[in-house]
Amino acid sequence: MKSLRIVLPAAAVLLAAILGSQVLVEADGKRRRSRSLRATLEGFQETPAVSTSASGRFRARLSYDDSFFEYELRYRDLESDITQAHIHFAQKGVSGGISVWLCTTAAITTAPAGTPDCGGPRSGIVTGIIAAAQVLGPGTQGISAGDFEALLDALREDVTYANVHSATFGAGEIRGQIRDSDGRD
């Protein structure tokens, strides 16, 4: 009976160590677990900065197998009606090309088929799923259309941002750098 009290806790610790290492790290050393991403959007993060009372929030959850992520984009108090929203590839303070569309409106005819509608004109919530088929690039920055792994690398390295465009601010009214919210850094 005494040896059973020693063996069971030791076996539980060993099992936890084995399972934990399989969930968190693969052979290439990259973390491969579901990861939460977030961004707080405001006009002062736009390039150039925009003075607006609008604000927003982007949240996403990567799938365990890294094949897609689900997202929610919230925006409120835009100065004029929303026209579109995207994830762009660039570090803080730099404008980058579009990687994926988050939403569009009837006023925009260049959005890929299947892009969700933005909803409310000045405040709203958009949800969707992004997978390889939604990745557009930007090819001029080294991300090919459909290259979901390259987009994930950019998301993990904090070199993507979400932004919301409005009729008044065509280049973007609010923006936020997308960050890992599971505690990295």
JOFENPE-V189088 format. One record per run of one state. SS is the DSSP state (2 for helix, 1 for strand, 0 for the rest). FROM is the first residue (numbers start at 1). TO is the last residue. Records with the same first field share a line. If there is no record, write none. Layout:
SS = FROM-TO  FROM-TO
This chain:
0 = 1-1  26-30  32-35  46-54  63-67  77-81  90-96  105-116  118-123  135-138  142-147  157-159  167-173  178-178  181-185
2 = 2-24  43-45  132-134  139-141  148-156
1 = 25-25  31-31  36-42  55-62  68-76  82-89  97-104  117-117  124-131  160-166  174-177  179-180
